Amino acid sequence: MTGAVASPANDDDNDPGGVDDEVGTVMELEVGRIASGGGCVARAPDGRVVFVRHSLPGERVVASVTAVTRSFLRADAVQILEPSSDRVDPPCVHAGPGRCGGCDWQHVSLRAQRALKGTLVEEQLRRLAHIDRAVEVEEVAGAPGGLGWRTRVRFAVDPTGRVGLYRHRSHAVEPIERCPIASEAIGKLGVGSALWRGAHHLEVTASPDGGAPVVSVETGRNRLVARPPSGAGLVVNGRTRKRPSRVHFDVLGHRFEVSPGVFWQIHPGAATALSRCVLEGLAPQKGERAADLYSGAGLFTVPLARAVGASGSVVAVERSGRAATDAARNTEGLTQVEIVRAAVSPSTVEGRLGSPDVVVLDPAREGAGRAVMESLMALAPPPRRVAYVSCDPASFARDLKVALDAGWTLGSLRAFDLFPMTEHVELVGVLESPGAEGRPADQGFRG
Ligand SMILES: C[S@@+](CC[C@H](N)C(=O)[O-])C[C@H]1O[C@@H](n2cnc3c(N)ncnc32)[C@H](O)[C@@H]1O
């Protein structure tokens, strides 16, 4: 199937609500291209667009309608009449129509998953940034067979205290004893075999570098009635009940400590792969000024600080107080670092960064947005380079378009498979300012 079709990912506003008499209708479909949102595009017999989960391009399937909106249907492939050669048996017993919503592509070979992610990124770049760029998604070591990679899992807890994950687009909990994409250390804790009465959610974080995992529990106003696993720290509603309360991660020879609720990359190879990629892309030099926007616990602040040395400077901007506190601890002794606890906004960019030579931009899923991008592009003199780290190809492409319109160019663009079994992918794009070529620091660039 060809032609532009809206992605279902953010189209909830179209849900008429209550028009559900078609839910459960079964239809035979020829499945077309992949769409963002985890499904593929098909046409219902009456011509309406259908986004079909659990299918693959080129398949013929029987699909059961799961939702109806004004402009499209959602459906699950419940029977595969003609399978794709990329189809495999899901390694997880909880995967499949109506079951766990945590993974999108348990039924897809890893090679095909990466190819599909590349296609999705290419499409967003074409549609939103108006550029053609072939994207090859790189495997990152630490997830054999696409499993065992999650060093952090947020579990839901049902009213009886059973632990699980939400079903797709639902608040119903699929009880799960062991999630196969969770790391071995999380699996060994066995939080899914215990009852957690009174809890709403559990976030379990385990370092790939050893050390005790931490279980962070949210109960709201409930009292927690549970027997937490031994060998793990316990934090309840932000208060430490049992140490440790932080998990450590070793990246490029530096030990980071991260508190519950503070962002940290989940795949065990992610922090190192992204740090290397950002350093390679920016090629920061001794004595340069750097800015790390949306800096979290300081993952990029530390390697930037080391690269620019004591004669350089790094301004790290982060909105979350807890993350900024972790960043301050993680950068202790690096006197060239200033942690600014503030929202990234045009006024922070204009007032707090000075004139950075290089910038890292690693916003949350919604992206930095037009106003922040325009303020960055308008800095005078402009930074040599901006490394934009993104887990959302659509917001990345929208922000990239703002930079391209301001005369910047996209240098290297790398894509990493940091979320096997899901449709998600991590991008690092290096934006080059107008006239950046020929500046001394650009001579050694390896994009
Ligand atoms: C994707 S995380 C990246 C963190 C860090 N660079 C890393 O890789 O570990 C995004 C971070 O931006 C922070 N954040 C979100 N919105 C923000 C805003 N408007 N201003 C500043 N920080 C923000 C979040 O608290 C989070 O720490």
The ligand as an ORCA input file, in Angstrom:
! r2SCAN-3c Opt
* xyz 0 1
  C      15.647     12.012     27.551
  S      16.124     12.582     29.141
  C      17.860     12.826     28.857
  C      18.723     12.911     30.095
  C      20.223     12.735     29.869
  N      20.712     13.515     28.744
  C      20.578     11.264     29.694
  O      20.778     10.827     28.555
  O      20.642     10.547     30.700
  C      15.432     14.165     29.147
  C      15.687     14.967     30.412
  O      15.119     16.266     30.215
  C      14.478     16.695     31.401
  N      13.489     17.679     30.943
  C      12.291     17.438     30.379
  N      11.741     18.588     29.991
  C      12.613     19.574     30.300
  C      12.625     20.973     30.114
  N      11.621     21.612     29.537
  N      13.699     21.655     30.525
  C      14.755     21.022     31.099
  N      14.796     19.693     31.307
  C      13.739     18.977     30.910
  C      13.958     15.435     32.043
  O      13.825     15.622     33.445
  C      15.056     14.431     31.690
  O      16.045     14.393     32.684
*
